[in-house]
Each structure stands twice: as structure tokens, then as C-alpha cells.
Amino acid sequence: MTPNRKLGRSNIEVSALGMGCWAVGGPWTFNGSPAGWSGVDDAESLRAIQRALDLGITFFDTAANYGAGHSERLLAQAFKGRRDKVVIATKFGYHVDEAKKEVTFYGAREEDSDVASHLREDVESSLKRLDTDYIDVYQLHVWGLNIERAFDVREILEALVKQGKIRTYGWSTDRTDAVNAFSTSPNCSVVQQQFSVLDGNQELLSLTQTLDLASLIRGPLGMGLLTGKFAADSSFANDDVRHHAEWHPGFKNGKPTQEWLDKLSSIREVLTSDGRTLAQGALGWLWARSPNTIPIPGFKTVAQVEENCGALQFGSLASAQMTEIETILERN
């Protein structure tokens, strides 16, 4: 069984695996483009969250954006009467219109987004949706925000820690320079970065170890590609973010790229050794990659939760397996 891990400098202890709650938010748009994972069944989502709790998961990551508030409200329902059993991470930085299911920048451009002036309102909105009086981990969600503007945000986050509204904070971005500048306070404990066996910013992951920050891993299963469920001709509904995810190296024109499918095929045997599924092998690779990593795979069903949680029983890949994967992918 993979032991619990700590959220960096905060010393908040969580399960080594978290649950990413983007997909259960349902459909929504981000600056006019579909950004959800198509339709959802809230009853199944609630059963899946309950199953995760039963299987020892204590860490759940969401955002105000996900479903334009719906994901947060779903977690409030799931954790009613059990708030003290879980660690909740959520994110902020955008205008959220719950009625229209629309999320937009605070301003015309991402880098100049006026996050700071809306932050206190944002945290109160998330607290209300989550039906809680504190947020364990509060993350700046604006990936490309100008660092100077981020400093203004940080000042308010520090005040929110003192007020007890949040316990710790971080930034969801893959920009090493931004994280290095932003994370100088002991109250900053996490980075959320895109990482998997096939992609990610290794420099940033190394920095998290140097700075004692937890690396919350989004996309640990390549937005589903690393489960082995998809082929070159697989397609996604127009309201599924993967139909539009040109920013992800595993997708092009709404379909999986042949490059990723070929790479996955080449390491399949190593990832599935010891009786693991592909997904479980991909999660085991991340645990072995760094003691700071906490993967947060998404889910929509109880079955997906059970498979992902099954990775905890196998734990990290062995060093020989890690070396073999690097050799096959020619990354030595």
C-alpha cells in the first residue's frame, strides 16, 4: 500500500492519490469554448466520490471553473457531515457564471487578468458552494498570469491564511520561473502541473523537490489516453474538452496522436507488469518519479475510481522498471 504523502511545507497529510474533479463538473465553456467532459450523471458521480472515500482517498481537487461551480457543489453534497475526513483543494481566478455555465477572464487577456481585485469575492463564493468555512488548498488557476500581478494575489492569499479562510495555497501552472518567484512564503505549499509518463516539465518537478512543494499532478493519465481505451480513429463529442485540446501533446484535431499511441504501445508491457492495468502502471510511474508527486486522475464512474485506487495496492514502479521505460523512450 502506497503510504500517505505531505502537501509540501504545510505538513498537511493526504492520501498518495487524489481525485481530480474536473470531469464530474459536467459541461461548461471557457471563454466561449467547451471545457467540460461532456454529460455527467450526478448520482453516479456521488457514488464514485463515496467509493473513493471508502477506499482511503482523502484528497479531492476541484475548481470554481469546473462545471461553472457545479463540481464544488457536488463535493459539498458528498462531504456533508464528513468535512473533517477530507482535504479539499480548489482554484480561483476567473469570472464564473453558474446560470449560463460560462467562465471568462477577469479582463481581456490571461496575463493581465485582474484576479486580485476579485479574490475575496471568489473565495467566499467557493466557500459557499463547498458548504464549508475553510478551504484546505487554494490555487491560483490562471496559468499565464503576469508574475507582478501574481504577487498582488499572493498578498491577499497570505491574509486569507491568517484569517483561517484557507490553510495553504499554490499555483496551477507549468512555468518554472513563476513558481520560483511566487512560492517564497512558507504558506505556499503546492504546485499543480501537467505531468505523465509521456509528458511534463521535468525542471518544474525538480524545483518542487528543491523548494519542498507538493506536486499535484494533473493529467496523470494523459486525459484518458494512458488507459489504453483509445485508438487513432477515436473521436470525442463537441462538448468534450478533448475535442478541442490542441494544447495537449496527445491530441490533434480532436483525436489521439499516433505518436502518443505508439509510445504507449512501446511501454505497455513494462507498465502492466506485476498485474497492473495501464492506468495503474502510469500512476505507479509518477510515484516513483518523485516523493513530492500526488497524482489526481479524473473520474466519472465508480469503476474508474476503483481502478485508479487499485494502484495504491501496487505502489511505485521498481527502479528497474523505471530504467527500462526511459531506455525504451530513449530518454536516458
One Martini backbone bead per residue (centre of mass of N, CA, C, O) as a GRO file, in nm:
protein
  332
    1MET     BB    1   0.093   0.038   0.025
    2THR     BB    2   0.071   0.361  -0.030
    3PRO     BB    3   0.170   0.614   0.133
    4ASN     BB    4   0.137   0.896   0.253
    5ARG     BB    5   0.138   1.250   0.183
    6LYS     BB    6   0.275   1.571   0.172
    7LEU     BB    7   0.202   1.926   0.152
    8GLY     BB    8   0.471   2.010   0.194
    9ARG     BB    9   0.510   2.271   0.421
   10SER     BB   10   0.228   2.212   0.567
   11ASN     BB   11   0.185   1.900   0.662
   12ILE     BB   12  -0.039   1.794   0.504
   13GLU     BB   13  -0.213   1.496   0.500
   14VAL     BB   14  -0.239   1.258   0.227
   15SER     BB   15  -0.318   1.079  -0.008
   16ALA     BB   16  -0.128   0.966  -0.280
   17LEU     BB   17  -0.419   0.990  -0.393
   18GLY     BB   18  -0.627   1.173  -0.595
   19MET     BB   19  -0.922   1.355  -0.696
   20GLY     BB   20  -1.033   1.469  -1.002
   21CYS     BB   21  -1.315   1.720  -1.056
   22TRP     BB   22  -1.373   1.801  -1.356
   23ALA     BB   23  -1.565   1.592  -1.500
   24VAL     BB   24  -1.810   1.617  -1.280
   25GLY     BB   25  -1.907   1.910  -1.373
   26GLY     BB   26  -1.952   1.914  -1.663
   27PRO     BB   27  -2.072   2.135  -1.868
   28TRP     BB   28  -1.869   2.405  -2.018
   29THR     BB   29  -1.727   2.734  -2.066
   30PHE     BB   30  -1.420   2.885  -2.209
   31ASN     BB   31  -1.429   3.154  -2.373
   32GLY     BB   32  -1.656   2.975  -2.559
   33SER     BB   33  -1.528   2.694  -2.497
   34PRO     BB   34  -1.532   2.379  -2.447
   35ALA     BB   35  -1.444   2.236  -2.092
   36GLY     BB   36  -1.565   1.970  -2.063
   37TRP     BB   37  -1.686   1.604  -2.030
   38SER     BB   38  -1.953   1.614  -2.085
   39GLY     BB   39  -2.174   1.422  -1.964
   40VAL     BB   40  -2.348   1.363  -1.646
   41ASP     BB   41  -2.393   1.166  -1.338
   42ASP     BB   42  -2.451   1.258  -1.025
   43ALA     BB   43  -2.505   0.988  -0.886
   44GLU     BB   44  -2.242   0.854  -0.982
   45SER     BB   45  -2.048   1.063  -0.869
   46LEU     BB   46  -2.126   1.018  -0.570
   47ARG     BB   47  -2.050   0.719  -0.564
   48ALA     BB   48  -1.752   0.764  -0.641
   49ILE     BB   49  -1.673   0.938  -0.400
   50GLN     BB   50  -1.750   0.733  -0.185
   51ARG     BB   51  -1.556   0.512  -0.283
   52ALA     BB   52  -1.299   0.668  -0.238
   53LEU     BB   53  -1.332   0.693   0.066
   54ASP     BB   54  -1.344   0.384   0.122
   55LEU     BB   55  -1.038   0.357  -0.023
   56GLY     BB   56  -0.869   0.620   0.120
   57ILE     BB   57  -0.952   0.893   0.010
   58THR     BB   58  -0.861   1.251   0.108
   59PHE     BB   59  -0.821   1.388  -0.187
   60PHE     BB   60  -0.971   1.685  -0.345
   61ASP     BB   61  -0.987   1.828  -0.678
   62THR     BB   62  -1.088   2.153  -0.776
   63ALA     BB   63  -1.306   2.419  -0.921
   64ALA     BB   64  -1.486   2.685  -1.009
   65ASN     BB   65  -1.499   2.609  -1.315
   66TYR     BB   66  -1.620   2.330  -1.275
   67GLY     BB   67  -1.921   2.366  -1.405
   68ALA     BB   68  -1.960   2.642  -1.287
   69GLY     BB   69  -1.962   2.510  -0.967
   70HIS     BB   70  -2.065   2.208  -0.965
   71SER     BB   71  -1.834   2.052  -0.833
   72GLU     BB   72  -1.844   2.190  -0.561
   73ARG     BB   73  -2.140   2.113  -0.494
   74LEU     BB   74  -2.095   1.809  -0.502
   75LEU     BB   75  -1.893   1.794  -0.266
   76ALA     BB   76  -2.080   1.903  -0.051
   77GLN     BB   77  -2.275   1.663  -0.068
   78ALA     BB   78  -2.065   1.431  -0.013
   79PHE     BB   79  -1.942   1.584   0.272
   80LYS     BB   80  -2.173   1.572   0.448
   81GLY     BB   81  -2.054   1.524   0.778
   82ARG     BB   82  -1.724   1.487   0.645
   83ARG     BB   83  -1.514   1.724   0.633
   84ASP     BB   84  -1.284   1.601   0.835
   85LYS     BB   85  -1.197   1.360   0.615
   86VAL     BB   86  -1.099   1.598   0.418
   87VAL     BB   87  -0.910   1.737   0.142
   88ILE     BB   88  -0.952   2.057  -0.011
   89ALA     BB   89  -0.913   2.157  -0.350
   90THR     BB   90  -0.904   2.477  -0.509
   91LYS     BB   91  -0.993   2.736  -0.755
   92PHE     BB   92  -0.892   3.058  -0.909
   93GLY     BB   93  -0.951   3.358  -1.152
   94TYR     BB   94  -1.261   3.374  -1.246
   95HIS     BB   95  -1.550   3.419  -1.414
   96VAL     BB   96  -1.860   3.287  -1.279
   97ASP     BB   97  -2.147   3.147  -1.453
   98GLU     BB   98  -2.377   2.936  -1.344
   99ALA     BB   99  -2.629   2.968  -1.527
  100LYS     BB  100  -2.449   2.963  -1.811
  101LYS     BB  101  -2.179   2.800  -1.794
  102GLU     BB  102  -1.956   3.042  -1.762
  103VAL     BB  103  -1.606   3.123  -1.836
  104THR     BB  104  -1.392   3.410  -1.761
  105PHE     BB  105  -1.204   3.662  -1.775
  106TYR     BB  106  -1.046   3.930  -1.594
  107GLY     BB  107  -1.048   4.038  -1.891
  108ALA     BB  108  -0.878   4.013  -2.199
  109ARG     BB  109  -0.615   3.883  -2.060
  110GLU     BB  110  -0.442   3.656  -1.891
  111GLU     BB  111  -0.183   3.821  -1.789
  112ASP     BB  112  -0.399   4.077  -1.702
  113SER     BB  113  -0.565   3.963  -1.494
  114ASP     BB  114  -0.802   4.073  -1.236
  115VAL     BB  115  -0.776   3.892  -0.961
  116ALA     BB  116  -0.735   4.043  -0.689
  117SER     BB  117  -1.013   4.215  -0.685
  118HIS     BB  118  -1.177   3.912  -0.671
  119LEU     BB  119  -1.080   3.714  -0.446
  120ARG     BB  120  -1.274   3.751  -0.202
  121GLU     BB  121  -1.522   3.671  -0.364
  122ASP     BB  122  -1.426   3.391  -0.459
  123VAL     BB  123  -1.390   3.254  -0.182
  124GLU     BB  124  -1.685   3.286  -0.089
  125SER     BB  125  -1.811   3.123  -0.319
  126SER     BB  126  -1.664   2.855  -0.259
  127LEU     BB  127  -1.753   2.820   0.032
  128LYS     BB  128  -2.053   2.801  -0.037
  129ARG     BB  129  -2.046   2.563  -0.239
  130LEU     BB  130  -1.884   2.373  -0.023
  131ASP     BB  131  -1.994   2.407   0.264
  132THR     BB  132  -1.762   2.591   0.412
  133ASP     BB  133  -1.507   2.764   0.631
  134TYR     BB  134  -1.275   2.610   0.461
  135ILE     BB  135  -0.968   2.586   0.272
  136ASP     BB  136  -0.697   2.395   0.226
  137VAL     BB  137  -0.649   2.447  -0.101
  138TYR     BB  138  -0.542   2.739  -0.281
  139GLN     BB  139  -0.555   2.806  -0.641
  140LEU     BB  140  -0.409   2.943  -0.894
  141HIS     BB  141  -0.553   2.924  -1.237
  142VAL     BB  142  -0.368   3.130  -1.392
  143TRP     BB  143  -0.119   3.031  -1.582
  144GLY     BB  144  -0.026   3.336  -1.734
  145LEU     BB  145   0.024   3.521  -1.511
  146ASN     BB  146   0.160   3.784  -1.412
  147ILE     BB  147   0.383   3.809  -1.160
  148GLU     BB  148   0.303   4.082  -1.040
  149ARG     BB  149   0.004   4.003  -1.007
  150ALA     BB  150   0.062   3.756  -0.827
  151PHE     BB  151   0.164   3.917  -0.583
  152ASP     BB  152  -0.111   4.043  -0.519
  153VAL     BB  153  -0.244   3.773  -0.462
  154ARG     BB  154  -0.056   3.673  -0.234
  155GLU     BB  155  -0.127   3.887  -0.024
  156ILE     BB  156  -0.418   3.781   0.012
  157LEU     BB  157  -0.355   3.489   0.084
  158GLU     BB  158  -0.210   3.555   0.347
  159ALA     BB  159  -0.462   3.675   0.481
  160LEU     BB  160  -0.639   3.416   0.459
  161VAL     BB  161  -0.468   3.248   0.645
  162LYS     BB  162  -0.495   3.429   0.900
  163GLN     BB  163  -0.824   3.400   0.889
  164GLY     BB  164  -0.889   3.080   0.806
  165LYS     BB  165  -0.992   3.030   0.505
  166ILE     BB  166  -0.702   2.913   0.460
  167ARG     BB  167  -0.417   2.694   0.477
  168THR     BB  168  -0.319   2.690   0.172
  169TYR     BB  169  -0.109   2.744  -0.130
  170GLY     BB  170  -0.102   2.799  -0.502
  171TRP     BB  171  -0.007   2.697  -0.845
  172SER     BB  172  -0.146   2.649  -1.173
  173THR     BB  173   0.157   2.573  -1.334
  174ASP     BB  174   0.446   2.535  -1.579
  175ARG     BB  175   0.613   2.783  -1.459
  176THR     BB  176   0.911   2.808  -1.316
  177ASP     BB  177   0.951   3.114  -1.263
  178ALA     BB  178   0.682   3.159  -1.118
  179VAL     BB  179   0.720   2.961  -0.884
  180ASN     BB  180   0.984   3.071  -0.770
  181ALA     BB  181   0.858   3.358  -0.701
  182PHE     BB  182   0.582   3.274  -0.543
  183SER     BB  183   0.719   3.045  -0.319
  184THR     BB  184   0.846   3.212  -0.049
  185SER     BB  185   0.630   3.110   0.135
  186PRO     BB  186   0.526   2.883   0.382
  187ASN     BB  187   0.215   2.900   0.269
  188CYS     BB  188   0.344   2.774   0.020
  189SER     BB  189   0.292   2.416  -0.101
  190VAL     BB  190   0.196   2.421  -0.416
  191VAL     BB  191   0.180   2.248  -0.735
  192GLN     BB  192   0.021   2.246  -1.055
  193GLN     BB  193   0.096   1.986  -1.294
  194GLN     BB  194   0.178   1.861  -1.596
  195PHE     BB  195   0.194   1.493  -1.588
  196SER     BB  196   0.373   1.207  -1.730
  197VAL     BB  197   0.522   0.948  -1.892
  198LEU     BB  198   0.492   1.152  -2.174
  199ASP     BB  199   0.487   1.427  -1.993
  200GLY     BB  200   0.653   1.732  -1.895
  201ASN     BB  201   0.812   1.935  -1.636
  202GLN     BB  202   1.107   1.854  -1.497
  203GLU     BB  203   1.210   2.118  -1.376
  204LEU     BB  204   0.964   2.163  -1.193
  205LEU     BB  205   0.977   1.902  -1.033
  206SER     BB  206   1.257   1.961  -0.913
  207LEU     BB  207   1.173   2.225  -0.770
  208THR     BB  208   0.978   2.099  -0.565
  209GLN     BB  209   1.205   1.957  -0.411
  210THR     BB  210   1.379   2.203  -0.338
  211LEU     BB  211   1.110   2.370  -0.208
  212ASP     BB  212   0.893   2.193  -0.076
  213LEU     BB  213   0.668   2.092  -0.291
  214ALA     BB  214   0.382   1.992  -0.401
  215SER     BB  215   0.290   1.772  -0.677
  216LEU     BB  216   0.014   1.823  -0.859
  217ILE     BB  217  -0.117   1.586  -1.090
  218ARG     BB  218  -0.213   1.663  -1.397
  219GLY     BB  219  -0.264   1.432  -1.633
  220PRO     BB  220  -0.162   1.128  -1.549
  221LEU     BB  221  -0.356   0.995  -1.806
  222GLY     BB  222  -0.378   1.177  -2.057
  223MET     BB  223  -0.688   1.221  -2.066
  224GLY     BB  224  -0.704   0.879  -2.104
  225LEU     BB  225  -0.477   0.762  -2.295
  226LEU     BB  226  -0.329   0.573  -2.059
  227THR     BB  227  -0.563   0.339  -2.060
  228GLY     BB  228  -0.614   0.219  -2.371
  229LYS     BB  229  -0.910   0.310  -2.501
  230PHE     BB  230  -0.761   0.439  -2.752
  231ALA     BB  231  -0.753   0.539  -3.094
  232ALA     BB  232  -0.689   0.699  -3.389
  233ASP     BB  233  -1.026   0.702  -3.443
  234SER     BB  234  -1.093   0.852  -3.207
  235SER     BB  235  -1.365   1.040  -3.062
  236PHE     BB  236  -1.525   1.353  -2.960
  237ALA     BB  237  -1.732   1.544  -2.834
  238ASN     BB  238  -1.793   1.880  -2.854
  239ASP     BB  239  -1.833   1.886  -2.518
  240ASP     BB  240  -1.537   1.781  -2.522
  241VAL     BB  241  -1.225   1.892  -2.450
  242ARG     BB  242  -1.068   1.685  -2.642
  243HIS     BB  243  -1.176   1.820  -2.909
  244HIS     BB  244  -0.987   2.103  -2.817
  245ALA     BB  245  -0.683   1.988  -2.717
  246GLU     BB  246  -0.417   2.133  -2.860
  247TRP     BB  247  -0.229   2.169  -2.594
  248HIS     BB  248  -0.210   1.865  -2.612
  249PRO     BB  249   0.018   1.617  -2.718
  250GLY     BB  250  -0.220   1.380  -2.753
  251PHE     BB  251  -0.368   1.597  -2.944
  252LYS     BB  252  -0.538   1.613  -3.277
  253ASN     BB  253  -0.816   1.708  -3.412
  254GLY     BB  254  -0.975   1.537  -3.178
  255LYS     BB  255  -0.732   1.325  -3.161
  256PRO     BB  256  -0.519   1.093  -3.125
  257THR     BB  257  -0.191   1.049  -3.141
  258GLN     BB  258   0.035   0.838  -3.281
  259GLU     BB  259   0.273   0.894  -3.098
  260TRP     BB  260   0.136   0.818  -2.829
  261LEU     BB  261   0.040   0.535  -2.906
  262ASP     BB  262   0.326   0.424  -2.961
  263LYS     BB  263   0.453   0.478  -2.687
  264LEU     BB  264   0.254   0.315  -2.521
  265SER     BB  265   0.307   0.046  -2.662
  266SER     BB  266   0.618   0.029  -2.583
  267ILE     BB  267   0.534   0.033  -2.247
  268ARG     BB  268   0.311  -0.165  -2.167
  269GLU     BB  269   0.461  -0.411  -2.041
  270VAL     BB  270   0.579  -0.254  -1.802
  271LEU     BB  271   0.318  -0.125  -1.679
  272THR     BB  272   0.171  -0.433  -1.661
  273SER     BB  273   0.335  -0.538  -1.466
  274ASP     BB  274   0.227  -0.715  -1.186
  275GLY     BB  275  -0.092  -0.673  -1.281
  276ARG     BB  276  -0.135  -0.411  -1.405
  277THR     BB  277  -0.267  -0.153  -1.532
  278LEU     BB  278  -0.204   0.110  -1.716
  279ALA     BB  279  -0.295   0.320  -1.512
  280GLN     BB  280  -0.139   0.200  -1.269
  281GLY     BB  281   0.141   0.233  -1.401
  282ALA     BB  282   0.131   0.543  -1.441
  283LEU     BB  283   0.107   0.604  -1.134
  284GLY     BB  284   0.363   0.451  -1.042
  285TRP     BB  285   0.559   0.631  -1.197
  286LEU     BB  286   0.503   0.895  -1.039
  287TRP     BB  287   0.588   0.798  -0.757
  288ALA     BB  288   0.884   0.724  -0.852
  289ARG     BB  289   0.977   1.007  -0.959
  290SER     BB  290   0.851   1.139  -0.681
  291PRO     BB  291   0.778   1.226  -0.343
  292ASN     BB  292   0.588   1.488  -0.437
  293THR     BB  293   0.371   1.324  -0.574
  294ILE     BB  294   0.007   1.384  -0.661
  295PRO     BB  295  -0.218   1.227  -0.815
  296ILE     BB  296  -0.529   1.352  -1.015
  297PRO     BB  297  -0.744   1.174  -1.137
  298GLY     BB  298  -1.007   1.133  -1.315
  299PHE     BB  299  -1.380   1.099  -1.311
  300LYS     BB  300  -1.724   0.924  -1.348
  301THR     BB  301  -1.684   0.640  -1.208
  302VAL     BB  302  -1.655   0.377  -1.005
  303ALA     BB  303  -1.462   0.208  -1.180
  304GLN     BB  304  -1.241   0.424  -1.206
  305VAL     BB  305  -1.181   0.451  -0.908
  306GLU     BB  306  -1.103   0.156  -0.855
  307GLU     BB  307  -0.864   0.144  -1.047
  308ASN     BB  308  -0.698   0.378  -0.932
  309CYS     BB  309  -0.689   0.270  -0.634
  310GLY     BB  310  -0.535   0.004  -0.708
  311ALA     BB  311  -0.250   0.139  -0.722
  312LEU     BB  312  -0.189   0.145  -0.413
  313GLN     BB  313  -0.120  -0.164  -0.386
  314PHE     BB  314   0.139  -0.145  -0.575
  315GLY     BB  315   0.266   0.123  -0.625
  316SER     BB  316   0.566   0.174  -0.715
  317LEU     BB  317   0.788   0.151  -0.930
  318ALA     BB  318   1.063   0.008  -1.012
  319SER     BB  319   1.376   0.090  -1.103
  320ALA     BB  320   1.391  -0.106  -1.346
  321GLN     BB  321   1.134  -0.001  -1.482
  322MET     BB  322   1.221   0.291  -1.514
  323THR     BB  323   1.469   0.235  -1.690
  324GLU     BB  324   1.323   0.088  -1.921
  325ILE     BB  325   1.146   0.325  -2.010
  326GLU     BB  326   1.376   0.523  -2.078
  327THR     BB  327   1.501   0.343  -2.296
  328ILE     BB  328   1.259   0.312  -2.487
  329LEU     BB  329   1.223   0.646  -2.499
  330GLU     BB  330   1.505   0.778  -2.515
  331ARG     BB  331   1.589   0.935  -2.203
  332ASN     BB  332   1.897   0.879  -2.108
   0.00000   0.00000   0.00000
